Amino acid sequence: MPEIDLFPLFLSLRVAGIATAISFLVGVGLAWLLARRRFWGRDFVGALVTIPLVLPPTVLGYYLLTTVGRQSPLGRFLEESLGITIVFTWQAAVIASCIVSLPLMVRTAQAAMETIDPDLEKAARTLGRSELSIFLTLTVPLAWRGILAGTALAFARAMGEFGATLMVAGNIPDRTQTMAVAIYDAVQGGKLTLANTLVVILTAVTVGALAILGWAGRGPER
């Protein structure tokens, strides 16, 4: 059994956890907007949300580099004015994971919200409920299973993110090396036993998280 450095696992859990939280907060709002509002450019917003699912990860990584890299206007501003560098940090991995997991959160939650009878929300409005109150006490509770499913998918996708992460966060041991990148590094170095072990660990953690969330969605068996 090869010696296993657990840093990539802990980093992947941290990155996936933060990315999933951000995807949840942003995604549920976007899902409601797409499911319940009709506005000019709605289809464009929907396509923009979905596009990370179909673009190659290296293309997403390139877009991120041109957006937050040191040579980009935003990257130069952050570094020169605030002393913040994003590329080749674990925070860059969070951004990459968030972008690739957000579409799963949005589309799954949107589908759940679209199954809710609009008349229920209309009835709540006639009773003087605010839009925020309706969203928090009616829409979200009725769509919670879909939202939970989207959260599970977003976490799993964030745990396995590789291409965009490698481009913007790099492969720096004990700094930015996630599990997916560590597996790639092990294979490239001919350490197949290590790669197999890391694959098993990553698979077990991801499947375990999905199983727990699935159980939470169904509730305990009676």
C-alpha positions as CSV (number, residue, x, y, z in Angstrom):
1,M,0.0,0.0,0.0
2,P,1.6,3.3,-1.0
3,E,1.8,6.2,1.4
4,I,-1.3,8.4,0.9
5,D,-1.1,12.2,1.3
6,L,-4.6,13.1,2.4
7,F,-4.2,16.8,1.7
8,P,-5.8,16.5,-1.8
9,L,-8.8,14.9,-0.2
10,F,-9.2,17.5,2.4
11,L,-8.7,20.3,-0.1
12,S,-11.3,18.7,-2.5
13,L,-13.8,18.5,0.3
14,R,-13.2,22.2,1.2
15,V,-13.4,23.3,-2.4
16,A,-16.5,21.2,-3.2
17,G,-18.2,22.3,0.0
18,I,-17.6,26.0,-0.6
19,A,-18.5,25.7,-4.3
20,T,-21.7,23.8,-3.5
21,A,-22.7,26.5,-0.9
22,I,-22.2,29.2,-3.5
23,S,-24.0,27.2,-6.2
24,F,-26.9,26.7,-3.8
25,L,-27.3,30.4,-2.9
26,V,-26.9,31.6,-6.4
27,G,-28.5,28.7,-8.2
28,V,-31.8,28.6,-6.2
29,G,-32.3,32.3,-7.0
30,L,-31.5,31.8,-10.7
31,A,-33.8,28.7,-10.8
32,W,-36.7,30.7,-9.5
33,L,-36.0,33.5,-11.9
34,L,-36.0,31.2,-14.9
35,A,-38.9,29.2,-13.7
36,R,-41.3,32.0,-12.6
37,R,-40.3,35.1,-14.5
38,R,-40.6,36.0,-18.2
39,F,-38.2,38.7,-19.3
40,W,-36.3,39.8,-22.4
41,G,-33.1,37.8,-22.7
42,R,-34.4,34.9,-20.5
43,D,-33.4,32.3,-23.1
44,F,-29.9,33.8,-23.3
45,V,-29.6,33.7,-19.5
46,G,-30.7,30.1,-19.5
47,A,-28.1,29.2,-22.2
48,L,-25.4,31.1,-20.4
49,V,-26.1,29.1,-17.2
50,T,-26.1,25.8,-19.1
51,I,-23.0,26.4,-21.3
52,P,-20.5,25.1,-18.8
53,L,-22.1,21.7,-19.2
54,V,-21.2,21.5,-22.9
55,L,-18.0,23.4,-23.2
56,P,-14.7,21.5,-22.7
57,P,-13.2,22.2,-19.3
58,T,-10.1,23.6,-20.9
59,V,-12.2,26.2,-22.6
60,L,-13.8,27.2,-19.3
61,G,-10.3,27.3,-17.8
62,Y,-9.2,29.6,-20.6
63,Y,-12.1,31.9,-20.0
64,L,-11.3,32.1,-16.3
65,L,-7.7,32.9,-17.0
66,T,-8.7,35.7,-19.3
67,T,-11.1,37.0,-16.7
68,V,-9.2,36.7,-13.4
69,G,-5.6,36.0,-14.6
70,R,-2.8,38.4,-13.8
71,Q,-2.9,39.8,-17.3
72,S,-6.6,40.5,-17.3
73,P,-8.0,43.9,-16.3
74,L,-9.8,42.4,-13.3
75,G,-6.7,40.4,-12.2
76,R,-4.4,43.4,-12.5
77,F,-6.8,45.5,-10.4
78,L,-7.1,42.9,-7.7
79,E,-3.4,42.4,-7.5
80,E,-2.3,46.0,-7.7
81,S,-5.0,47.6,-5.7
82,L,-6.0,44.9,-3.2
83,G,-3.0,42.6,-3.2
84,I,-5.2,39.7,-4.1
85,T,-4.0,37.0,-6.5
86,I,-6.5,34.4,-7.6
87,V,-4.7,32.2,-10.1
88,F,-2.7,29.3,-8.7
89,T,-4.6,29.4,-5.4
90,W,-7.1,27.1,-3.9
91,Q,-9.7,29.9,-4.2
92,A,-9.3,29.6,-8.0
93,A,-10.3,25.9,-7.7
94,V,-13.4,27.1,-5.8
95,I,-14.3,29.4,-8.7
96,A,-13.8,26.7,-11.3
97,S,-15.8,24.2,-9.3
98,C,-18.6,26.6,-8.8
99,I,-18.9,27.5,-12.5
100,V,-19.1,23.8,-13.5
101,S,-21.5,22.8,-10.8
102,L,-23.9,25.8,-11.0
103,P,-25.7,24.5,-14.1
104,L,-26.7,21.3,-12.3
105,M,-28.0,23.2,-9.4
106,V,-30.0,25.6,-11.5
107,R,-31.5,23.2,-13.9
108,T,-32.5,20.6,-11.3
109,A,-34.1,23.2,-9.0
110,Q,-35.7,25.0,-11.9
111,A,-37.4,21.7,-13.0
112,A,-38.7,21.2,-9.5
113,M,-40.1,24.7,-9.3
114,E,-41.8,24.4,-12.6
115,T,-43.9,21.5,-11.3
116,I,-45.4,23.7,-8.6
117,D,-48.9,24.9,-9.4
118,P,-48.7,28.6,-10.0
119,D,-52.2,29.0,-8.5
120,L,-50.8,28.3,-5.1
121,E,-48.5,31.3,-5.4
122,K,-51.2,33.4,-6.8
123,A,-53.4,32.5,-3.8
124,A,-50.6,33.5,-1.4
125,R,-50.4,36.9,-3.2
126,T,-54.1,37.6,-2.8
127,L,-53.5,37.1,0.9
128,G,-51.0,39.8,0.9
129,R,-47.8,37.7,1.1
130,S,-44.7,39.3,-0.3
131,E,-42.7,37.7,-3.1
132,L,-39.8,36.9,-0.7
133,S,-42.2,35.3,1.8
134,I,-43.8,33.2,-0.9
135,F,-40.4,32.1,-2.2
136,L,-39.1,31.1,1.2
137,T,-42.3,29.6,2.8
138,L,-44.0,28.1,-0.3
139,T,-41.8,27.7,-3.4
140,V,-38.7,26.4,-1.7
141,P,-40.5,24.0,0.7
142,L,-42.5,22.5,-2.2
143,A,-39.4,22.2,-4.4
144,W,-37.0,21.1,-1.7
145,R,-36.5,17.5,-3.1
146,G,-35.4,18.9,-6.4
147,I,-33.2,21.5,-4.7
148,L,-31.6,18.8,-2.6
149,A,-31.0,16.7,-5.7
150,G,-29.3,19.7,-7.4
151,T,-27.2,20.2,-4.3
152,A,-26.0,16.6,-4.4
153,L,-25.2,16.8,-8.1
154,A,-23.4,20.1,-7.7
155,F,-21.2,18.6,-4.9
156,A,-20.4,15.5,-6.9
157,R,-19.4,17.6,-9.9
158,A,-17.3,19.9,-7.8
159,M,-15.5,17.0,-6.2
160,G,-14.5,15.6,-9.6
161,E,-13.6,18.9,-11.3
162,F,-10.3,18.6,-13.2
163,G,-9.7,20.5,-16.4
164,A,-10.6,24.1,-15.5
165,T,-9.1,23.6,-12.0
166,L,-5.8,22.5,-13.5
167,M,-5.6,25.6,-15.7
168,V,-6.5,28.2,-13.1
169,A,-5.2,26.6,-9.9
170,G,-2.4,24.5,-11.2
171,N,-0.9,21.4,-9.6
172,I,1.0,22.6,-6.6
173,P,1.3,19.9,-3.9
174,D,0.0,20.9,-0.5
175,R,-1.5,24.1,-2.0
176,T,-3.8,23.6,-5.0
177,Q,-3.6,19.8,-5.7
178,T,-7.2,18.4,-5.5
179,M,-8.0,14.7,-5.7
180,A,-8.7,14.8,-9.4
181,V,-5.4,16.6,-10.1
182,A,-3.5,14.2,-7.8
183,I,-4.9,11.2,-9.7
184,Y,-3.8,12.8,-13.0
185,D,-0.3,13.5,-11.5
186,A,0.0,9.9,-10.2
187,V,-0.9,8.5,-13.6
188,Q,1.5,10.8,-15.4
189,G,4.2,9.7,-13.0
190,G,3.5,6.0,-13.5
191,K,2.3,5.5,-10.0
192,L,-0.6,3.4,-10.9
193,T,-1.1,1.8,-7.5
194,L,-1.3,5.3,-5.9
195,A,-3.7,6.4,-8.7
196,N,-5.9,3.4,-8.1
197,T,-6.0,4.1,-4.4
198,L,-6.9,7.7,-4.9
199,V,-9.6,6.8,-7.4
200,V,-11.2,4.4,-4.8
201,I,-11.1,7.0,-2.1
202,L,-12.6,9.7,-4.3
203,T,-15.3,7.4,-5.6
204,A,-16.2,6.2,-2.0
205,V,-16.4,9.8,-0.7
206,T,-18.5,11.0,-3.6
207,V,-20.9,8.0,-3.6
208,G,-21.2,8.2,0.2
209,A,-22.1,11.9,0.0
210,L,-24.7,11.2,-2.7
211,A,-26.2,8.3,-0.7
212,I,-26.5,10.5,2.4
213,L,-28.2,13.3,0.5
214,G,-30.4,10.8,-1.2
215,W,-31.4,9.3,2.1
216,A,-32.1,12.8,3.5
217,G,-34.3,13.5,0.5
218,R,-36.4,10.3,1.0
219,G,-36.5,10.5,4.8
220,P,-35.9,7.5,7.0
221,E,-37.5,4.2,6.0
222,R,-40.7,3.3,7.9
